[in-house]
């Protein structure tokens, strides 16, 4: 394999992807597997994970995908995940923090418990998982973390204040860890998607008037696909992106240059 080709491959790397059973997480898993990475996938739905593992092994026979079912919004589940990783002796050199959720409503209508739950799931889990992954990433010497943020961290998109807060925190976590962990050989970046065609966005995009409004504010005049976010995530994991850290890459069809 030539030096140029090797920069665009992930052979021999192990990638941990959270929320890896569907949507953007599953697309990331497929993209990383296609580039030669071995996979550790975590999500809540054990049946969905088993189906994904079978699918990945069928499509990428050289990919040794392992799955772990748990709610990583909980501290104990995150600790159990890394105990499982230790038992597998499959230290990750890549972490994709894709775990997330949302409840959309007016700011005055949130119960404090809902806000705390969103922050735990979307932000605190990424911080803790990054802490837990740090020894593995540092030992590799060329570790990479990619956080799945959102355009809602940058501008108002009617997704609810707590969601925007959590993703803004995730973007700032990206910048801070990039600076703090560069000396450990760990790059930390993020992507910021706009509307992507997933199960979570299906109800909103099924409303014709709302879809029309979204498209009117999207210069490329279409909804993004999960694989388009996954391609950006995978790029940021590659040796070819070896001098990129602390970046937040919009995957938004030009939305952030237009507004909503």
Secondary structure, 3 states (H helix, E strand, C coil): CCHHHHHCCCCCCEEEEECCCCHHHHHHHHHHHHCCCEEEEEECCHHHHHHHHHHHHHHCCCCCCEEEECCCCCHHHHHHHHHHHHHHCCCCCEEEECCCCCCCCCHHHCCHHHHHHHHHHHHHHHHHHHHHHHHHHHHHCCEEEEEECCHHHCCCCCCCHHHHHHHHHHHHHHHHHHHHHHHHCEEEEEEEECCECCCCCHHHHCCHHHHHHHHHCCCCCCCECHHHHHHHHHHHHCHHHCCCCCCEEEECCCHHHCCC
